[in-house]
């Protein structure tokens, strides 16, 4: 045991002494260390330690008192409350400064007037500056060289804050340090030189006879704690070497809690460390806290904030409601609401007669459709829940509103345990803020919801429920700890440099002109780390993440010249370890597999090398690990299959199969499951400017209205009346533009209208060429016919919606409008029916034959709506007329279409059998164009079930 640990344990043995450490991490470490020491039997008669005897410096500051015990110290929440009120008032005045009664903003330099409305961005900097205001203004240089505008701003800020403190009976400890006195308990402050703001308290605390100090000892490192410093050619080699040494320590029996890794620039190296540790099978526990808003579960609070600031914009509502990570109490109602809001182009809550356009929309829909009453009730509860949070005038009411929202709308108990802890921490912060602030007096008016969200952006949370492993800390966080083994990774000059800028509101030139300097704490932290364990190992890579790195200067000054690791180090390396460090385990494994593959290596029957065995275990534990049902290769159990069947039921318990279902199932059974049964959205991207799907719907509607208008003129279509029909286009466009429904933004909508008008004129010309003398039978016809199939005793229907059906005598023409590209010839006219990819026209042929047995289908045609394009106009798949076919002539004969129609029944039978058996296995194929390839990840399945390794990449 090193001398520092002995000293800590010595003070811990004094029953009434309080031990103070630079951070909560080091205080927590020593609580556990003393408990382990007691458990070992080294101290007789004791079996526990008091939690409140091991404090962090911040906790001690809260115990400091003034001569007036009624006053309480200011903290971060209190400072934020003052600045929220102060800066928002400055923004209000800046907004009204152009009016006759408006006064100009009172801040000119700290928050420039053009940015006064964005005052939240300045709050963290100014909050950290408040404790330094009085010491700065008392400097003799302040009145001589400081910019007058900045001096005026600082004086206003100081006076406003001082009055705020007085009205709320608070004090700023750094301003009145001479009056401070500690609680009447012996205390020991360890490593005061690592405490940033200790100089502000030194004068008062050093007068207290009950306080002792244990700082970093000077001179050379004693033999028992002398660290080593190793240099590597790259950060990758450095990480692999350190993790290899950690594994060796574990194999020697060193307890995991007695091994610690501190890493410079951990935010940059964390992913690298995770990958290497996973490769080696080493569990690491990253003790790096993040703000609540940085956690995936915390995004709900940011989106709630965006809802409030933007009057509930549709884009944010959509992201919130369609977030699959949120367990909505009634997800079906939430998704139906967002669907209707988009369909009727309601993009914000403001603007309605009742102040909520979403509510106005739903109430108007309920008047014509009573089935939406439940949806209206859901939205009212949802909107009330938001309003109770957004409009809360006190923190206690905010806590009640937020608690109600996360119990009735997005239930807290339905979150995953790790996410639930984040949400609960965020909710608990409201109560903490309420206790810290109390009833603010004077100008302390805050918006509770916005104040809470700002606090969540600053409050760091470390999940205590993570898996056990070797603790990994960011550099400086674990200063003051002393485990048996401490590895300080990436100990380069740049990663260990740390300067404290006391007056952050000054520019560099102002600092120089006033003779002020930053406080360099780099050497203090490195000195502490040199004595931070029974064995301390510093490492750094010459080629780091940001380029060439230099060794840490303070370590060189202490006589620690970096050397290359190897036999001269504390461990002798095996050839295996050297190869891993030089190449990396994955690359070495790859080379060995290539080499052995040339010898027809029979794995796993043949003995493999150590590297290959480690790699194979890693593969079994990651890519090949069983994750429940793998529907790419496995068949679902009967219960799961039955549950999925029930989701397919439509209208009175029947099952309806359309051409899209048949096409999806033929293309990919798993894609059919995802799109047609589970209804997972293909494209998660929400187009803000233009949505092709909406444009296609509008074009289809315009063509239907035009053909119906032509038919209403009387008789069949007559080419001789073409100019008369052209005049109908203007009426059709007025009807389309006056109709409701979802639309893009106005400039795009105007461009659409002009394009659709050209398309309608082009349509009439091409109609005259083909359908002169034909009558309109109907538009947007939905046809159904029963199939000789059942799915769990439910009737199965073939279903289709035909854009247009025209007739002449006993002949019928089936027309489908295409606003995009027309199907490829190979998809609609295959040489082999089993290769049929486009079922639409065969399904329509089959349905019309059943529905109109006295007529014959003479035309099956696509109409491409594009103007001045080779795909525009008609393309006929079936032409069974006496007239000569057009140049784009038929691709299939009536006999061929009869065969394809029979193929529809076969495909439906195959689909029903597969669904009933729960079989969605993928046979393989080209997945490049599938929108679900990132979901099923079939591209990464490289090994077959039998282990032959002959699987193929899709």
C-alpha positions, -999 to 999 in steps of 0.1 A, spaced: 0 0 0 14 34 -10 19 62 16 -10 83 3 -35 55 7 -21 49 42 -27 85 51 -63 85 38 -70 54 59 -54 70 89 -77 100 88 -107 77 80 -99 59 113 -106 91 132 -143 89 139 -153 126 138 -130 137 109 -146 147 75 -125 138 44 -129 162 15 -118 152 -21 -116 172 -53 -146 154 -69 -175 131 -61 -157 103 -81 -127 104 -58 -149 107 -27 -169 77 -38 -137 57 -46 -124 63 -10 -157 53 6 -154 20 -12 -117 16 -5 -123 21 33 -151 -4 33 -128 -30 16 -101 -22 42 -126 -28 70 -138 -60 54 -103 -73 52 -102 -72 91 -74 -46 93 -94 -24 115 -110 -41 145 -145 -34 157 -158 -15 127 -179 -28 98 -192 4 81 -182 40 73 -205 70 74 -213 82 39 -213 119 49 -177 117 62 -164 114 26 -173 146 7 -166 162 -25 -154 198 -25 -188 210 -39 -205 193 -10 -182 210 15 -190 244 0 -227 237 7 -218 232 44 -200 265 47 -219 291 67 -219 328 74 -222 345 107 -258 349 97 -271 313 96 -303 325 78 -284 331 46 -278 302 22 -250 299 -5 -259 304 -41 -256 275 -64 -259 268 -102 -297 267 -102 -300 300 -83 -275 317 -107 -294 303 -137 -327 317 -123 -312 352 -120 -297 351 -155 -329 338 -170 -348 367 -156 -321 393 -163 -313 382 -199 -350 377 -209 -357 413 -197 -327 425 -218 -342 407 -248 -376 422 -242 -362 457 -242 -341 450 -273 -373 438 -291 -392 470 -282 -363 495 -285 -376 506 -319 -410 517 -305 -418 551 -290 -421 536 -255 -394 510 -258 -361 514 -239 -328 501 -254 -313 469 -240 -290 475 -211 -263 450 -222 -241 462 -251 -210 440 -250 -217 408 -230 -248 401 -252 -248 421 -284 -282 435 -293 -287 415 -325 -283 383 -305 -303 394 -274 -332 371 -283 -308 341 -283 -298 348 -247 -299 311 -237 -267 306 -257 -249 331 -234 -263 318 -201 -237 290 -193 -207 314 -198 -222 342 -177 -233 317 -150 -198 305 -146 -186 342 -145 -210 354 -117 -188 341 -88 -158 360 -104 -176 393 -108 -168 410 -75 -131 398 -74 -127 411 -110 -143 445 -104 -120 450 -73 -89 446 -94 -71 479 -97 -65 473 -134 -102 470 -142 -110 507 -141 -79 516 -161 -77 494 -192 -111 477 -195 -133 484 -225 -159 510 -212 -188 491 -227 -178 458 -211 -171 476 -178 -206 491 -179 -222 457 -187 -203 439 -158 -213 466 -133 -249 463 -143 -247 425 -140 -230 427 -107 -255 452 -92 -285 432 -105 -271 400 -91 -261 415 -58 -297 428 -53 -311 395 -63 -289 378 -37 -300 402 -10 -337 399 -17 -335 361 -16 -312 359 15 -285 342 -5 -247 348 -6 -220 342 -32 -193 323 -12 -164 337 -33 -176 373 -25 -177 369 12 -151 343 19 -136 363 48 -169 357 67 -171 320 60 -167 294 87 -168 256 83 -190 234 103 -175 226 137 -161 193 126 -124 184 120 -119 182 82 -91 172 59 -90 186 23 -70 164 0 -53 178 -32 -65 215 -28 -42 224 -57 -66 204 -80 -96 224 -69 -102 252 -94 -119 278 -72 -100 269 -40 -79 302 -42 -112 322 -36 -117 303 -3 -81 300 9 -80 331 30 -110 322 51 -104 284 54 -68 286 63 -78 306 94 -99 276 106 -78 255 130 -101 225 124 -91 221 88 -60 203 76 -46 200 41 -30 170 23 -16 182 -11 6 167 -37 41 160 -23 70 177 -40 103 162 -51 109 129 -69 85 100 -69 93 75 -41 105 41 -53 72 24 -43 51 48 -64 74 56 -93 54 54 -125 65 44 -159 59 62 -192 56 43 -225 57 56 -260 39 39 -290 40 47 -327 2 50 -328 -28 53 -306 -41 20 -319 -10 1 -306 -12 21 -274 -48 10 -267 -41 -26 -276 -11 -27 -253 -30 -12 -223 -60 -35 -227 -36 -65 -229 -20 -55 -196 -54 -51 -180 -63 -86 -191 -31 -99 -177 -38 -82 -143 -72 -98 -142 -57 -132 -150 -33 -127 -121 -63 -122 -97 -63 -84 -93 -99 -75 -85 -116 -54 -113 -124 -26 -89 -87 -22 -82 -79 -15 -119 -87 19 -134 -82 36 -168 -80 73 -172 -80 85 -208 -72 119 -223 -97 130 -249 -120 101 -241 -148 115 -262 -125 109 -293 -112 75 -283 -142 59 -267 -154 41 -299 -118 29 -305 -116 16 -270 -150 -1 -272 -141 -19 -304 -107 -32 -292 -122 -42 -258 -150 -61 -275 -125 -79 -297 -105 -90 -267 -136 -99 -247 -127 -73 -220 -157 -56 -203 -152 -19 -199 -175 5 -180 -173 40 -192 -179 64 -163 -183 94 -185 -214 113 -177 -235 130 -204 -261 157 -201 -297 144 -201 -303 158 -236 -274 138 -250 -290 104 -240 -313 88 -266 -341 88 -241 -335 125 -234 -344 136 -269 -381 136 -258 -374 166 -237 -357 185 -265 -387 178 -288 -411 189 -262 -391 221 -259 -392 225 -297 -430 220 -296 -434 248 -272 -411 273 -290 -427 266 -324 -464 265 -315 -464 227 -320 -451 225 -355 -461 194 -375 -426 183 -383 -417 181 -346 -450 164 -337 -444 138 -363 -408 131 -351 -422 128 -315 -451 106 -323 -434 83 -347 -404 78 -324 -405 40 -318 -384 45 -287 -413 62 -269 -440 38 -254 -471 58 -262 -502 48 -242 -523 48 -273 -499 47 -303 -527 40 -328 -545 72 -319 -513 92 -319 -503 79 -354 -539 84 -367 -538 120 -355 -505 128 -372 -518 112 -404 -549 134 -405 -529 165 -396 -507 159 -426 -535 150 -449 -553 182 -442 -522 204 -442 -524 216 -406 -488 224 -398 -491 244 -365 -515 246 -336 -518 284 -338 -543 300 -362 -575 281 -353 -606 299 -339 -600 282 -306 -563 288 -306 -555 252 -316 -558 244 -353 -553 206 -347 -583 206 -323 -604 226 -348 -596 200 -375 -606 170 -353 -638 187 -341 -648 194 -377 -641 158 -387 -660 144 -358 -691 163 -369 -692 141 -401 -676 110 -387 -686 100 -352 -660 71 -352 -633 97 -347 -647 107 -312 -621 86 -294 -593 102 -314 -606 136 -304 -607 126 -267 -571 113 -270 -559 146 -286 -576 167 -258 -557 146 -232 -525 150 -251 -529 187 -256 -539 193 -220 -508 173 -208 -486 196 -229 -504 227 -218 -500 217 -181 -462 216 -186 -458 245 -210 -480 269 -190 -470 259 -155 -462 291 -135 -442 273 -107 -418 244 -105 -441 224 -83 -469 227 -108 -445 217 -136 -435 186 -116 -472 177 -113 -478 183 -150 -447 164 -162 -455 135 -139 -491 133 -152 -478 134 -188 -453 106 -183 -480 85 -166 -510 89 -189 -495 98 -223 -460 82 -224 -460 59 -194 -427 60 -175 -431 23 -165 -431 12 -201 -396 26 -209 -366 3 -209 -349 2 -175 -319 23 -186 -341 48 -204 -365 49 -174 -336 59 -152 -328 89 -175 -364 101 -176 -368 97 -138 -335 117 -132 -349 144 -154 -382 145 -135 -364 145 -102 -344 176 -113 -376 196 -111 -380 188 -74 -343 195 -68 -346 229 -86 -377 237 -66 -359 229 -33 -329 249 -43 -347 280 -54 -377 281 -31 -399 312 -36 -378 337 -56 -383 373 -47 -376 405 -67 -369 400 -104 -366 363 -102 -394 354 -125 -387 324 -146 -405 302 -172 -404 269 -153 -405 247 -183 -378 265 -203 -357 268 -171 -360 230 -166 -350 221 -202 -320 245 -199 -310 227 -167 -313 193 -184 -288 206 -210 -263 212 -182 -270 184 -157 -247 154 -162 -260 120 -155 -240 88 -152 -261 56 -155 -255 35 -124 -271 5 -140 -244 -3 -166 -228 -37 -168 -199 -43 -145 -164 -39 -159 -131 -20 -157 -139 17 -149 -128 41 -176 -128 78 -168 -121 109 -187 -88 126 -178 -90 147 -146 -122 130 -135 -104 104 -114 -77 127 -99 -74 118 -63 -82 81 -67 -55 55 -59 -63 20 -72 -38 -9 -72 -33 -4 -109 -39 29 -128 -34 32 -165 -33 68 -178 -39 64 -215 -32 91 -241 -10 111 -217 3 134 -244 10 171 -241 -23 182 -257 -45 157 -239 -32 165 -204 -30 203 -208 -55 221 -187 -57 258 -181 -83 276 -160 -96 309 -173 -110 327 -143 -125 356 -162 -140 339 -193 -157 371 -204 -124 387 -214 -107 384 -248 -71 373 -250 -59 408 -257 -78 422 -228 -63 396 -205 -28 406 -217 -35 443 -213 -46 438 -177 -17 416 -169 -39 386 -162 -29 350 -170 -47 318 -172 -40 294 -143 -22 263 -156 -32 233 -137 -16 207 -160 14 199 -139 -8 197 -107 -30 170 -123 0 151 -137 17 152 -103 -15 138 -87 -17 110 -113 20 101 -107 9 90 -72 -26 78 -81 -21 41 -75 1 12 -63 14 10 -99 8 38 -124 14 35 -161 14 65 -184 12 59 -222 8 79 -253 9 73 -291 30 95 -313 4 94 -341 -29 102 -324 -64 110 -336 -55 146 -343 -20 141 -358 15 139 -343 15 141 -305 43 152 -281 50 137 -247 36 156 -217 61 183 -207 55 181 -169 62 143 -170 95 149 -188 104 176 -162 97 150 -135 123 127 -151 99 103 -168 114 99 -202 90 79 -224 104 45 -235 93 18 -258 74 -10 -240 87 -45 -241 111 -67 -221 123 -36 -201 88 -30 -189 70 -46 -160 59 -75 -182 77 -96 -208 58 -98 -240 51 -130 -258 54 -131 -296 16 -134 -297 12 -101 -278 38 -83 -300 19 -94 -331 -14 -82 -317 1 -48 -308 17 -44 -342 -12 -55 -364 -43 -56 -343 -62 -88 -335 -87 -86 -363 -61 -80 -390 -39 -108 -377 -69 -132 -376 -78 -123 -412 -42 -131 -423 -43 -165 -405 -76 -175 -420 -64 -166 -455 -33 -187 -449 -51 -217 -435 -78 -215 -462 -52 -223 -488 -46 -256 -470 -83 -266 -470 -86 -258 -433 -114 -279 -417 -127 -257 -389 -137 -264 -361 -125 -301 -363 -89 -291 -370 -70 -274 -342 -70 -236 -347 -44 -211 -335 -50 -189 -305 -59 -159 -326 -83 -179 -347 -101 -193 -316 -104 -158 -301 -118 -145 -333 -143 -174 -337 -155 -169 -302 -159 -132 -309 -179 -140 -341 -202 -164 -321 -208 -137 -295 -216 -109 -320 -226 -115 -356 -236 -151 -351 -252 -147 -317 -288 -158 -315 -311 -128 -311 -344 -147 -308 -363 -155 -340 -343 -148 -371 -371 -146 -397 -346 -146 -425 -339 -183 -418 -364 -194 -392 -401 -202 -393 -423 -185 -367 -440 -206 -340 -477 -211 -345 -488 -186 -319 -467 -158 -334 -479 -167 -369 -515 -166 -357 -509 -131 -341 -496 -118 -374 -525 -132 -394 -549 -114 -371 -532 -81 -381 -541 -88 -418 -578 -90 -412 -598 -63 -429 -636 -57 -428 -657 -83 -411 -628 -106 -403 -619 -114 -440 -584 -112 -456 -579 -91 -487 -549 -96 -509 -540 -70 -535 -515 -68 -562 -490 -51 -539 -491 -79 -514 -485 -105 -541 -457 -85 -556 -440 -80 -523 -443 -117 -513 -429 -128 -547 -400 -103 -544 -392 -110 -507 -413 -127 -480 -396 -108 -453 -403 -75 -471 -440 -85 -474 -440 -91 -436 -425 -57 -429 -446 -37 -453 -479 -54 -456 -484 -69 -421 -463 -50 -397 -468 -18 -418 -433 -4 -411 -428 28 -431 -404 23 -460 -389 57 -461 -385 74 -427 -375 107 -445 -402 133 -444 -400 156 -474 -407 191 -463 -408 208 -498 -423 181 -521 -437 146 -516 -440 126 -548 -467 104 -532 -490 134 -526 -483 147 -561 -493 114 -576 -526 113 -556 -535 148 -568 -527 139 -605 -549 108 -602 -577 129 -588 -574 154 -615 -576 128 -643 -606 112 -626 -625 145 -624 -616 153 -660 -629 120 -674 -660 123 -653 -665 159 -666 -662 147 -702 -687 119 -696 -711 144 -680 -711 164 -713 -731 135 -728 -723 104 -749 -690 87 -755 -657 105 -759 -656 123 -793 -624 133 -808 -642 160 -828 -652 178 -795 -615 180 -783 -615 218 -782 -647 218 -762 -632 193 -738 -601 215 -734 -623 242 -719 -632 218 -691 -596 218 -679 -599 252 -662 -630 240 -643 -613 209 -632 -583 228 -619 -605 251 -599 -621 221 -583 -587 206 -575 -573 238 -560 -604 244 -538 -604 209 -524 -589 203 -490 -562 177 -483 -525 177 -478 -504 201 -499 -468 212 -502 -457 248 -495 -473 274 -517 -445 279 -543 -443 242 -549 -481 239 -550 -483 266 -577 -457 248 -598 -476 216 -594 -509 232 -606 -492 245 -638 -476 211 -645 -509 192 -639 -528 216 -662 -503 208 -690 -507 171 -683 -545 173 -686 -543 190 -720 -518 164 -732 -541 136 -718 -571 148 -739 -550 148 -771 -538 112 -765 -573 102 -754 -586 113 -787 -561 91 -805 -571 59 -787 -605 62 -771 -626 80 -797 -662 66 -793 -656 49 -759 -679 54 -729 -667 59 -693 -678 29 -671 -663 42 -639 -633 57 -621 -615 46 -590 -634 13 -589 -628 -11 -561 -633 -47 -571 -632 -79 -550 -636 -115 -558 -634 -145 -535 -606 -170 -539 -608 -207 -532 -586 -202 -502 -590 -198 -464 -565 -184 -439 -573 -198 -404 -609 -204 -415 -612 -168 -428 -623 -161 -463 -596 -147 -486 -605 -121 -513 -585 -107 -542 -588 -70 -541 -579 -42 -565 -586 -5 -571 -588 4 -608 -582 40 -619 -605 38 -649 -627 14 -668 -640 24 -703 -663 4 -726 -673 1 -762 -699 -25 -771 -688 -58 -755 -652 -45 -751 -637 -32 -719 -605 -12 -714 -587 -12 -681 -565 19 -676 -540 26 -648 -525 61 -644 -488 63 -635 -474 96 -623 -439 82 -620 -420 57 -641 -439 29 -659 -431 -7 -649 -403 -23 -668 -411 -47 -697 -393 -76 -680 -416 -72 -649 -449 -72 -668 -441 -96 -697 -418 -123 -683 -408 -154 -703 -414 -174 -672 -446 -167 -652 -427 -177 -621 -405 -147 -626 -435 -123 -626 -427 -92 -605 -456 -69 -615 -490 -84 -605 -511 -53 -611 -525 -59 -645 -529 -97 -641 -549 -89 -609 -570 -63 -628 -576 -88 -657 -587 -114 -632 -610 -91 -613 -627 -76 -644 -633 -111 -658 -651 -121 -626 -670 -88 -623 -680 -84 -660 -684 -120 -673 -705 -108 -703 -677 -86 -716 -642 -92 -727 -611 -73 -716 -598 -59 -749 -573 -33 -735 -550 -33 -705 -531 0 -706 -508 21 -685 -511 59 -690 -478 78 -682 -488 112 -670 -454 129 -678 -455 156 -704 -429 158 -732 -413 126 -721 -408 92 -738 -428 76 -710 -458 99 -714 -490 87 -730 -504 52 -733 -485 19 -732 -507 -11 -739 -500 -44 -724 -530 -60 -741 -545 -49 -775 -573 -71 -787 -589 -47 -812 -595 -49 -849 -576 -16 -854 -539 -16 -860 -521 -12 -827 -500 19 -820 -462 19 -823 -458 11 -786 -480 -19 -794 -490 -48 -773 -465 -69 -753 -488 -98 -744 -516 -117 -762 -549 -125 -745 -538 -161 -741 -506 -150 -723 -527 -128 -700 -549 -157 -693 -519 -176 -681 -507 -147 -659 -542 -144 -644 -540 -181 -634 -506 -173 -619 -523 -148 -596 -542 -177 -580 -510 -197 -576 -492 -167 -560 -521 -161 -536 -522 -197 -526 -484 -197 -520 -487 -165 -499 -515 -179 -478 -497 -211 -471 -465 -192 -461 -483 -168 -438 -503 -196 -421 -470 -214 -415 -452 -183 -403 -426 -187 -430 -410 -155 -441 -376 -169 -449 -355 -151 -476 -343 -171 -505 -317 -144 -515 -316 -121 -544 -308 -85 -553 -316 -64 -522 -300 -32 -535 -333 -15 -543 -352 -26 -512 -362 1 -487 -360 -24 -458 -325 -37 -463 -312 -18 -433 -339 -35 -412 -334 -71 -422 -296 -68 -427 -296 -97 -451 -266 -81 -468 -245 -91 -438 -256 -128 -435 -224 -145 -448 -228 -180 -432 -254 -206 -437 -272 -224 -409 -252 -256 -414 -220 -238 -408 -206 -246 -443 -196 -210 -447 -209 -211 -483 -235 -184 -477 -236 -156 -502 -238 -119 -498 -270 -103 -511 
